[in-house]
Amino acid sequence: MKGILLKYCIFVISFLITLSVSAQQVVVTELPTQKLLPVAHIHHILQDSEGYMWYATEGGGLCRDNGYQIDVFRSDLNTPNLLSSNDITCLTEDNNHHIWFGTKRGLYKLDKRNYSITEITNKELQQQAINAIRAIHDGTIWVAADGMIYHYSNDSKLLGSYPSQWKGHKQNVSDFYEDSKHTLWIMQWWGGLLEYHPATDHFLPHPWTCGASPTQMIEDAQNNCYWIATWGKGVVRFTPSANIQTDTDNCTLQPATLEGSEHNPHKSQILGLLKDSRQGVLWVSAMNDLYAYQIINNKLHPVSTEAFLPKGKKILDRIIEDRSGNVWVPGYSPHSFILSFDSNKIKRYPTPLCLPSPATR
């Protein structure tokens, strides 16, 4: 999140298999290992291929959670030169089960076989703040920093570098997204939406008429569209045209995500969104709260969360869904809480494979 340093906590929202959202179906509980974290500031969460949770923290380094303990990878008195910065900005896992992560000063790769960490160095990227990272289906990794996009093989070889341009100006990348057809999308701060064309090795801009920066997107195959989070215009429904050189993309604002935003602009400043796999509800993390929407006739309709979410304003970050169907939300305020409804029926924490833990750093 640009220019904002916040203290983060985590809460986990679990769902029963029903069509509605109510207090009887949702359990809100704090992260069981919250007190073991080196800091409360968590920006991004990743569940790896083995089921473990990884946390990108602000100032506390990279953290691995096995459900019982937290392993911390950071520079400190014991490992003073491990990382150039303990501010972790983004993370992903490649096909070889390496954890790639960006910091405010450099890019790194962690080998889970021995938990060694290697800095990815090239003269352009070294010591840059990493804005976004994504491993895709072919095993390669895309990285964004300082208005540039870098393409790496999983053995850390640089395959290409590209300016992240919008209307002739370089813009920082807010996120990468790979859809079910393996199309790679790039969202830009103060720019628009780009699509990567492997045949020409170029990024081509889509017409972007929404008037706000896209921050994240998800594919909705059931409704044959994409939902895109924006910074200032809420959520938009996006249907790309077959020919991106035309102006026929359908980019439709969703009034439900803008209601009340004239008095509370933070509601329309969206950082993350996902459509949960159990109920098909679209969950949206805004600068002030978590919102839920049902999708009816290609439009979003609000669902009340008052019965199960903590009261008051919240500042949130990117949401993820784990393989058990739980939604994980990094947030600011309150720092820790637990709300339980019918908790005996709901799995409250994913169970990873029982593998040895690395030595805590």
PADRENGU-40387 format. One record per residue: residue in one letter; x, y, z of N, C-alpha, C in turn. Coordinates in steps of 0.05 Angstrom, whole numbers, padded with zeros to 5 digits, always signed. Example, Ala and Ser with C-alpha at 12.3 -4.5 7.8 and 13.67 -1.06 7.14 Angstrom:
a+00264-00114+00156+00246-00090+00156+00264-00066+00156;s+00257-00045+00142+00273-00021+00143+00258+00001+00157;
This chain:
m+00017-00023+00000+00000+00000+00000+00018+00025+00000;k+00013+00043-00019+00032+00065-00024+00031+00085-00001;g+00055+00090+00011+00058+00112+00029+00045+00108+00056;i+00036+00084+00062+00021+00080+00087+00035+00058+00102;l+00044+00063+00127+00056+00043+00144+00036+00037+00166;l+00026+00012+00167+00005+00005+00185+00012-00019+00201;k+00001-00022+00225+00003-00046+00240-00019-00065+00232;y-00011-00090+00227-00030-00109+00217-00034-00132+00236;c-00059-00142+00236-00065-00167+00249-00079-00184+00228;i-00085-00208+00235-00098-00227+00217-00123-00237+00229;f-00145-00239+00213-00167-00255+00222-00175-00274+00200;v-00186-00296+00207-00193-00317+00189-00223-00320+00188;i-00235-00319+00165-00264-00321+00163-00270-00348+00150;s-00285-00365+00164-00292-00392+00154-00321-00393+00147;f-00327-00410+00127-00354-00411+00116-00366-00439+00116;l-00392-00441+00122-00406-00466+00117-00418-00465+00089;i-00425-00488+00078-00435-00489+00051-00465-00482+00051;t-00471-00456+00046-00498-00447+00043-00498-00424+00024;l-00521-00414+00017-00522-00392-00002-00523-00364+00011;s-00529-00363+00036-00531-00337+00050-00508-00335+00070;v-00504-00310+00079-00483-00304+00098-00496-00294+00123;s-00492-00308+00145-00505-00300+00170-00487-00307+00193;a-00494-00298+00217-00478-00303+00241-00476-00332+00247;q-00496-00348+00240-00496-00376+00245-00477-00392+00227;q-00467-00380+00206-00450-00394+00187-00421-00385+00187;v-00415-00363+00200-00388-00351+00197-00375-00350+00225;v-00350-00360+00226-00334-00358+00250-00311-00338+00244;v-00307-00319+00261-00284-00301+00259-00266-00306+00282;t-00241-00312+00277-00223-00318+00299-00195-00307+00292;e-00180-00300+00312-00154-00290+00307-00135-00312+00298;l-00114-00305+00285-00093-00324+00277-00083-00338+00302;p-00084-00365+00303-00076-00379+00327-00047-00373+00336;t-00029-00367+00317-00001-00361+00324+00005-00332+00324;q-00016-00315+00326-00012-00286+00324+00009-00275+00344;k+00009-00285+00368+00027-00275+00389+00056-00284+00384;l+00060-00303+00366+00087-00312+00361+00101-00296+00339;l+00086-00279+00325+00097-00263+00303+00117-00242+00314;p+00138-00236+00299+00157-00216+00309+00145-00188+00308;v+00126-00183+00290+00112-00158+00289+00083-00164+00281;a+00065-00144+00285+00037-00148+00278+00031-00140+00249;h+00051-00127+00236+00046-00116+00209+00049-00138+00188;i+00027-00147+00176+00028-00167+00155+00013-00155+00131;h+00027-00155+00108+00016-00145+00083+00004-00166+00066;h+00018-00188+00062+00009-00209+00043+00013-00236+00056;i-00004-00255+00047-00004-00282+00058-00003-00301+00034;l+00012-00323+00037+00014-00344+00017+00011-00371+00030;q-00006-00388+00019-00006-00417+00028+00010-00432+00007;d+00031-00446+00016+00048-00459-00004+00037-00486-00011;s+00051-00500-00029+00042-00526-00040+00040-00548-00018;e+00053-00544+00004+00052-00564+00026+00031-00557+00047;g+00019-00534+00045-00002-00526+00063+00007-00506+00084;y+00032-00499+00085+00042-00480+00104+00034-00451+00096;m+00031-00434+00116+00025-00406+00111+00050-00389+00114;w+00054-00370+00095+00077-00352+00095+00066-00324+00097;y+00080-00307+00113+00071-00280+00117+00093-00260+00109;a+00085-00241+00093+00102-00218+00086+00097-00196+00106;t+00116-00191+00123+00112-00172+00145+00126-00145+00140;e+00117-00125+00153+00129-00098+00152+00149-00096+00175;g+00175-00100+00169+00196-00098+00189+00203-00123+00203;g+00188-00144+00200+00194-00169+00215+00205-00191+00198;g+00209-00186+00172+00220-00206+00154+00198-00224+00143;l+00207-00247+00133+00189-00267+00121+00184-00288+00143;c+00158-00295+00147+00151-00314+00168+00137-00338+00156;r+00143-00361+00167+00130-00387+00160+00116-00398+00184;d+00090-00405+00179+00073-00414+00201+00065-00443+00196;n+00072-00461+00214+00064-00489+00211+00040-00497+00228;g+00027-00476+00240+00004-00481+00257+00011-00483+00286;y+00037-00486+00292+00046-00489+00320+00067-00469+00327;q+00084-00462+00308+00105-00443+00313+00110-00426+00288;i+00124-00404+00292+00131-00386+00271+00161-00387+00267;d+00170-00392+00242+00198-00390+00235+00202-00364+00220;v+00222-00349+00229+00226-00322+00220+00252-00320+00204;f+00251-00308+00181+00275-00304+00164+00279-00274+00161;r+00299-00263+00174+00304-00235+00174+00333-00229+00181;s+00341-00205+00177+00367-00196+00187+00364-00187+00215;d+00381-00198+00233+00381-00190+00261+00409-00194+00272;l+00413-00195+00298+00439-00199+00310+00451-00226+00302;n+00435-00246+00298+00445-00273+00292+00451-00276+00262;t+00435-00262+00245+00439-00264+00216+00439-00235+00205;p+00459-00220+00210+00458-00191+00203+00457-00185+00174;n+00466-00203+00156+00467-00197+00128+00448-00214+00112;l+00428-00226+00125+00410-00244+00110+00394-00229+00089;l+00382-00206+00097+00366-00190+00078+00375-00161+00079;s+00372-00147+00057+00378-00119+00057+00356-00103+00070;s+00332-00114+00071+00309-00101+00084+00291-00122+00096;n+00281-00117+00120+00262-00136+00132+00233-00129+00126;d+00230-00109+00108+00203-00101+00099+00196-00118+00074;i+00179-00138+00078+00172-00156+00056+00147-00146+00042;t+00149-00142+00016+00127-00129+00001+00109-00148-00014;c+00119-00172-00021+00104-00191-00038+00118-00218-00038;l+00103-00239-00044+00115-00265-00045+00099-00284-00063;t+00112-00305-00073+00100-00325-00090+00116-00351-00088;e+00105-00373-00098+00119-00399-00099+00120-00409-00127;d+00144-00417-00136+00147-00427-00163+00143-00458-00165;n+00145-00469-00189+00139-00497-00193+00159-00516-00179;n+00182-00505-00172+00203-00521-00158+00201-00517-00128;h+00179-00505-00119+00173-00501-00091+00193-00482-00077;h+00204-00463-00093+00219-00442-00081+00200-00419-00074;i+00205-00405-00052+00190-00382-00044+00206-00357-00054;w+00195-00343-00073+00206-00318-00082+00193-00295-00067;f+00208-00276-00058+00196-00254-00043+00211-00228-00049;g+00195-00206-00050+00207-00180-00054+00208-00165-00028;t+00227-00147-00026+00230-00129-00003+00232-00100-00013;k+00235-00082+00006+00238-00054-00002+00265-00048-00013;r+00284-00068-00011+00310-00065-00023+00320-00092-00033;g+00307-00102-00054+00317-00126-00067+00298-00149-00069;l+00305-00169-00086+00290-00193-00091+00305-00217-00081;y+00291-00237-00070+00303-00260-00058+00288-00286-00065;k+00303-00308-00062+00290-00335-00066+00298-00353-00043;l+00279-00366-00031+00284-00385-00009+00280-00413-00019;d+00300-00430-00015+00299-00459-00022+00289-00474+00002;k+00265-00486-00001+00253-00500+00021+00266-00527+00028;r+00285-00536+00012+00300-00560+00019+00318-00556+00042;n+00330-00532+00044+00349-00527+00066+00344-00499+00078;y+00324-00485+00068+00316-00458+00077+00339-00438+00075;s+00355-00442+00054+00375-00421+00047+00362-00400+00031;i+00372-00375+00033+00361-00352+00019+00382-00340+00001;t+00375-00336-00024+00393-00324-00043+00382-00298-00054;e+00398-00278-00056+00389-00253-00068+00391-00255-00098;i+00370-00246-00112+00370-00246-00141+00382-00219-00150;t+00405-00220-00162+00419-00195-00168+00423-00191-00198;n+00416-00168-00207+00425-00158-00233+00427-00128-00230;k+00442-00116-00246+00449-00087-00242+00425-00069-00242;e+00404-00076-00257+00380-00060-00259+00363-00063-00234;l+00361-00087-00224+00341-00093-00203+00353-00090-00175;q+00379-00093-00172+00391-00094-00145+00383-00070-00128;q+00375-00076-00104+00367-00057-00083+00342-00041-00090;q+00327-00048-00111+00302-00035-00117+00280-00045-00099;a+00260-00028-00093+00236-00037-00079+00219-00053-00098;i+00212-00077-00090+00196-00095-00107+00167-00090-00102;n+00152-00084-00124+00124-00077-00121+00105-00100-00124;a+00112-00120-00140+00094-00143-00145+00110-00166-00155;i+00100-00191-00151+00113-00215-00160+00093-00236-00165;r+00097-00253-00186+00078-00275-00192+00093-00297-00207;a+00091-00321-00196+00100-00345-00211+00076-00355-00227;i+00081-00363-00252+00059-00372-00270+00062-00401-00278;h+00044-00411-00295+00042-00439-00300+00066-00452-00313;d+00082-00436-00328+00105-00447-00342+00130-00448-00324;g+00127-00441-00299+00150-00442-00281+00166-00416-00279;t+00159-00397-00296+00174-00371-00295+00162-00352-00275;i+00177-00331-00269+00169-00312-00248+00170-00284-00260;w+00149-00269-00255+00147-00241-00263+00150-00223-00239;v+00167-00203-00242+00173-00185-00220+00171-00156-00229;a+00161-00139-00212+00158-00110-00219+00172-00093-00199;a+00187-00073-00209+00201-00054-00191+00207-00028-00207;d+00200-00005-00194+00208+00021-00205+00201+00025-00234;g+00176+00019-00241+00166+00024-00268+00177+00004-00289;m+00189-00018-00280+00199-00039-00298+00187-00066-00291;i+00186-00083-00311+00177-00111-00307+00200-00129-00315;y+00205-00149-00298+00227-00168-00303+00216-00197-00304;h+00228-00213-00322+00218-00240-00326+00242-00259-00320;y+00237-00278-00301+00258-00296-00292+00250-00325-00297;s+00270-00342-00303+00266-00370-00302+00267-00379-00273;n+00258-00404-00267+00259-00413-00239+00287-00419-00229;d+00307-00418-00246+00334-00421-00237+00348-00393-00236;s+00331-00372-00234+00340-00345-00229+00353-00331-00253;k+00350-00341-00277+00361-00328-00300+00342-00307-00310;l+00353-00283-00316+00336-00261-00326+00330-00267-00355;l+00304-00269-00362+00295-00275-00389+00288-00250-00405;g+00282-00229-00391+00275-00204-00405+00267-00182-00386;s+00268-00158-00395+00260-00135-00379+00245-00116-00397;y+00224-00103-00386+00205-00087-00402+00197-00062-00386;p+00195-00039-00398+00183-00016-00384+00153-00020-00380;s+00143-00013-00357+00115-00014-00351+00103+00013-00359;q+00095+00015-00385+00087+00040-00396+00057+00043-00398;w+00048+00067-00395+00020+00074-00400+00019+00102-00412;k+00010+00103-00437+00008+00128-00452+00035+00143-00452;g+00057+00127-00456+00083+00139-00459+00098+00145-00433;h+00086+00138-00410+00099+00143-00385+00102+00117-00369;k+00124+00114-00356+00129+00090-00339+00112+00093-00313;q+00098+00071-00306+00082+00070-00282+00089+00045-00266;n+00087+00046-00240+00092+00023-00224+00069+00003-00227;v+00076-00023-00224+00057-00045-00226+00044-00049-00198;s+00018-00051-00198+00004-00057-00172+00001-00087-00168;d-00002-00103-00190-00005-00132-00187-00002-00145-00214;f+00004-00171-00213+00003-00189-00236-00020-00209-00231;y-00032-00218-00253-00053-00239-00251-00053-00257-00275;e-00054-00284-00270-00055-00303-00291-00082-00317-00290;d-00097-00316-00313-00124-00328-00312-00123-00357-00321;s-00147-00369-00324-00149-00397-00330-00139-00404-00358;k-00137-00385-00376-00126-00389-00403-00097-00383-00404;h-00084-00378-00381-00056-00371-00378-00049-00344-00390;t-00069-00327-00393-00064-00299-00401-00053-00284-00377;l-00031-00270-00381-00019-00254-00359-00028-00225-00362;w-00040-00215-00340-00050-00188-00338-00032-00172-00319;i-00029-00146-00325-00013-00128-00309-00030-00104-00302;m-00032-00098-00276-00046-00075-00267-00026-00053-00258;q-00033-00028-00264-00014-00007-00259-00025+00015-00240;w-00009+00025-00222-00016+00049-00208-00015+00073-00227;w-00035+00090-00227-00037+00113-00243-00035+00107-00273;g-00042+00082-00280-00042+00074-00308-00067+00058-00314;g-00064+00035-00326-00087+00019-00334-00081-00011-00333;l-00091-00025-00353-00090-00054-00353-00075-00063-00378;l-00054-00079-00374-00038-00090-00396-00042-00120-00399;e-00039-00130-00423-00040-00158-00429-00014-00167-00442;y-00002-00188-00432+00023-00197-00444+00018-00216-00467;h+00031-00212-00490+00029-00229-00514+00055-00244-00517;p+00056-00270-00511+00081-00285-00513+00092-00286-00541;a+00074-00287-00562+00083-00289-00589+00101-00266-00598;t+00094-00242-00588+00110-00219-00595+00128-00209-00572;d+00124-00221-00549+00140-00214-00525+00136-00184-00519;h+00110-00176-00520+00103-00148-00514+00079-00146-00496;f+00077-00124-00482+00054-00117-00466+00037-00097-00481;l+00011-00104-00485-00007-00087-00500-00028-00076-00481;p-00034-00050-00483-00054-00038-00465-00082-00043-00474;h-00100-00049-00455-00128-00050-00460-00140-00022-00456;p-00161-00016-00470-00175+00009-00464-00184+00009-00435;w-00177+00029-00421-00184+00030-00392-00197+00057-00387;t-00223+00056-00384-00239+00081-00382-00251+00085-00355;c-00242+00070-00335-00254+00071-00309-00245+00095-00292;g-00224+00108-00300-00215+00132-00286-00203+00128-00259;a-00193+00104-00253-00180+00098-00228-00160+00075-00232;s-00139+00074-00215-00119+00054-00218-00130+00026-00212;p-00125+00006-00229-00132-00022-00222-00112-00033-00202;t-00121-00046-00181-00103-00056-00160-00102-00086-00159;q-00124-00100-00166-00124-00129-00167-00147-00138-00183;m-00145-00163-00194-00167-00174-00210-00170-00203-00206;i-00195-00213-00210-00200-00242-00209-00218-00249-00233;e-00216-00274-00241-00233-00284-00263-00258-00296-00251;d-00280-00291-00263-00306-00303-00255-00317-00319-00279;a-00308-00344-00281-00316-00361-00304-00346-00365-00305;q-00359-00367-00282-00388-00372-00281-00403-00349-00294;n-00394-00325-00291-00407-00301-00302-00393-00290-00326;n-00372-00304-00336-00359-00297-00360-00348-00268-00360;c-00334-00262-00338-00323-00235-00336-00299-00235-00316;y-00288-00212-00312-00268-00208-00291-00279-00186-00272;w-00273-00188-00247-00278-00167-00227-00252-00154-00221;i-00251-00128-00223-00226-00113-00219-00230-00093-00196;a-00211-00094-00177-00210-00074-00155-00197-00049-00165;t-00207-00026-00158-00195-00001-00166-00190+00017-00142;w-00172+00036-00145-00166+00055-00124-00182+00080-00128;g-00207+00080-00119-00224+00103-00120-00251+00100-00134;k-00254+00078-00149-00279+00073-00163-00292+00046-00155;g-00284+00036-00132-00295+00011-00123-00287-00013-00141;v-00306-00031-00145-00302-00055-00161-00316-00051-00188;v-00302-00059-00209-00314-00057-00236-00316-00085-00248;r-00336-00088-00265-00339-00113-00280-00326-00109-00307;f-00307-00126-00314-00291-00122-00338-00295-00146-00357;t-00302-00140-00382-00305-00160-00403-00287-00151-00426;p-00264-00164-00430-00246-00155-00452-00257-00162-00479;s-00250-00145-00498-00258-00150-00526-00238-00169-00539;a-00245-00181-00561-00228-00200-00575-00204-00185-00587;n-00208-00160-00594-00187-00143-00606-00181-00120-00588;i-00158-00122-00574-00152-00101-00554-00144-00074-00567;q-00142-00073-00593-00136-00048-00606-00161-00031-00610;t-00184-00043-00604-00209-00028-00606-00217-00017-00579;d-00237+00000-00579-00247+00012-00553-00272-00002-00544;t-00275-00028-00548-00300-00042-00542-00299-00057-00516;d-00278-00055-00500-00278-00068-00474-00302-00057-00458;n-00314-00076-00443-00336-00069-00426-00326-00066-00397;c-00325-00042-00387-00315-00036-00360-00337-00022-00345;t-00352-00037-00328-00376-00027-00316-00373-00022-00286;l-00376+00002-00278-00376+00009-00249-00398-00006-00234;q-00393-00013-00209-00413-00026-00193-00423-00007-00171;p-00448+00003-00174-00458+00023-00155-00457+00013-00126;a-00461-00013-00122-00461-00023-00094-00435-00018-00080;t-00413-00018-00095-00387-00014-00082-00380+00016-00079;l-00397+00033-00090-00393+00062-00088-00412+00076-00070;e-00433+00062-00060-00453+00074-00043-00440+00085-00018;g-00445+00111-00013-00434+00124+00011-00405+00133+00008;s-00393+00128-00015-00364+00135-00018-00359+00165-00019;e-00380+00181-00025-00377+00210-00025-00371+00220+00003;h-00381+00206+00023-00376+00214+00051-00353+00197+00062;n-00348+00174+00050-00327+00156+00060-00312+00146+00036;p-00292+00162+00026-00278+00154+00001-00262+00128+00005;h-00255+00121+00030-00239+00097+00034-00254+00072+00025;k-00280+00073+00025-00296+00049+00017-00290+00042-00012;s-00285+00062-00029-00280+00056-00058-00251+00052-00064;q-00234+00053-00044-00205+00048-00048-00200+00019-00042;i-00199+00002-00062-00199-00027-00059-00171-00038-00062;l-00163-00055-00043-00137-00068-00044-00139-00097-00052;g-00160-00111-00045-00161-00139-00052-00190-00149-00055;l-00193-00170-00070-00219-00182-00074-00216-00212-00082;l-00235-00228-00075-00236-00255-00084-00265-00265-00083;k-00271-00285-00100-00297-00298-00100-00293-00324-00086;d-00307-00328-00063-00301-00352-00048-00313-00376-00062;s-00300-00399-00058-00307-00424-00073-00331-00438-00062;r-00340-00430-00038-00362-00445-00026-00389-00432-00031;q-00391-00406-00030-00416-00392-00033-00418-00374-00058;g-00395-00369-00070-00394-00352-00093-00397-00323-00086;v-00392-00316-00060-00394-00288-00051-00368-00274-00058;l-00370-00249-00067-00347-00233-00073-00339-00217-00048;w-00315-00223-00038-00305-00209-00014-00286-00188-00022;v-00289-00164-00011-00274-00140-00020-00261-00127+00004;s-00235-00124+00004-00221-00110+00025-00216-00081+00016;a-00228-00062+00030-00225-00034+00024-00207-00021+00046;m-00202+00004+00043-00185+00018+00062-00199+00021+00089;n-00225+00017+00091-00239+00021+00116-00253-00003+00127;d-00256-00025+00111-00272-00047+00121-00271-00070+00101;l-00283-00093+00109-00287-00116+00092-00316-00116+00083;y-00320-00119+00057-00347-00119+00046-00353-00145+00032;a-00378-00153+00031-00387-00177+00018-00409-00171-00002;y-00408-00184-00025-00428-00179-00046-00436-00205-00059;q-00462-00208-00063-00472-00229-00080-00474-00220-00109;i-00469-00238-00127-00469-00232-00156-00495-00241-00168;i-00512-00223-00176-00538-00229-00187-00541-00214-00213;n-00546-00228-00235-00550-00215-00261-00527-00196-00268;n-00502-00206-00263-00478-00191-00270-00474-00165-00254;k-00488-00162-00232-00485-00139-00215-00480-00148-00186;l-00466-00131-00172-00460-00136-00144-00481-00125-00126;h-00489-00141-00106-00510-00133-00087-00498-00137-00059;p-00499-00117-00042-00486-00119-00016-00499-00140+00003;v-00482-00153+00018-00490-00172+00039-00481-00160+00066;s-00498-00160+00085-00491-00149+00111-00471-00167+00126;t-00451-00154+00137-00431-00169+00153-00432-00160+00183;e-00452-00144+00190-00453-00133+00217-00454-00154+00238;a-00466-00177+00232-00471-00198+00252-00445-00212+00261;f-00425-00212+00244-00401-00228+00250-00375-00213+00249;l-00373-00190+00236-00348-00175+00236-00346-00156+00259;p-00322-00150+00269-00318-00131+00290-00329-00103+00282;k-00338-00088+00301-00349-00062+00295-00327-00042+00290;g-00334-00021+00276-00315+00001+00272-00300-00002+00246;k-00286+00019+00239-00271+00020+00214-00246+00002+00215;k-00239-00009+00193-00216-00027+00190-00200-00020+00165;i-00174-00022+00166-00158-00018+00143-00145-00044+00135;l-00150-00054+00111-00144-00081+00104-00125-00083+00080;d-00116-00107+00075-00098-00112+00052-00109-00135+00035;r-00091-00149+00020-00099-00169+00001-00110-00194+00015;i-00133-00204+00005-00146-00227+00016-00137-00252+00001;i-00135-00275+00015-00131-00300+00001-00151-00321+00011;e-00155-00342-00004-00171-00365+00004-00153-00389+00006;d-00152-00403+00028-00135-00427+00030-00150-00451+00018;r-00137-00474+00018-00148-00497+00005-00171-00510+00021;s-00175-00501+00045-00198-00510+00061-00222-00492+00058;g-00219-00471+00042-00242-00453+00037-00244-00430+00057;n-00223-00426+00074-00222-00404+00092-00211-00379+00079;v-00222-00356+00086-00213-00331+00075-00196-00317+00096;w-00171-00310+00088-00152-00297+00106-00149-00268+00099;v-00152-00251+00119-00153-00222+00114-00132-00208+00132;p-00111-00197+00121-00093-00180+00137-00108-00153+00142;g-00107-00144+00167-00122-00119+00173-00110-00103+00196;y-00118-00078+00197-00110-00060+00218-00134-00054+00236;s-00133-00059+00261-00155-00052+00279-00180-00069+00275;p-00187-00084+00295-00172-00087+00320-00149-00106+00317;h-00130-00105+00335-00105-00120+00332-00110-00150+00336;s-00128-00158+00353-00134-00186+00358-00162-00189+00368;f-00176-00209+00358-00203-00214+00366-00211-00243+00357;i-00233-00253+00369-00244-00278+00360-00274-00278+00364;l-00288-00284+00343-00317-00286+00343-00324-00315+00334;s-00339-00330+00350-00345-00358+00343-00375-00362+00340;f-00383-00375+00319-00410-00382+00314-00411-00411+00304;d-00423-00429+00319-00425-00457+00311-00397-00468+00304;s-00378-00462+00322-00350-00468+00316-00344-00498+00314;n-00361-00515+00325-00355-00544+00323-00358-00554+00295;k-00372-00540+00278-00377-00549+00251-00357-00537+00231;i-00341-00519+00239-00324-00504+00220-00295-00509+00225;k-00281-00516+00205-00252-00520+00207-00239-00492+00209;r-00224-00488+00231-00215-00461+00237-00186-00456+00229;y-00171-00477+00221-00143-00472+00214-00134-00495+00196;p-00121-00489+00174-00112-00510+00156-00091-00527+00168;t-00091-00553+00162-00071-00571+00172-00050-00578+00151;p-00025-00568+00154-00005-00574+00134+00006-00602+00137;l+00021-00611+00117+00035-00636+00120+00055-00634+00143;c+00060-00657+00156+00078-00657+00178+00107-00660+00168;l+00119-00638+00163+00147-00638+00154+00165-00624+00175;p+00191-00630+00175+00208-00617+00194+00209-00587+00190;s+00210-00572+00212+00212-00543+00211+00241-00535+00210;p+00247-00513+00196+00275-00503+00196+00281-00490+00223;a+00306-00486+00228+00314-00472+00252+00304-00444+00251;t+00292-00434+00272+00283-00407+00272+00306-00387+00271;r+00303-00368+00253+00325-00349+00250+00320-00324+00267;
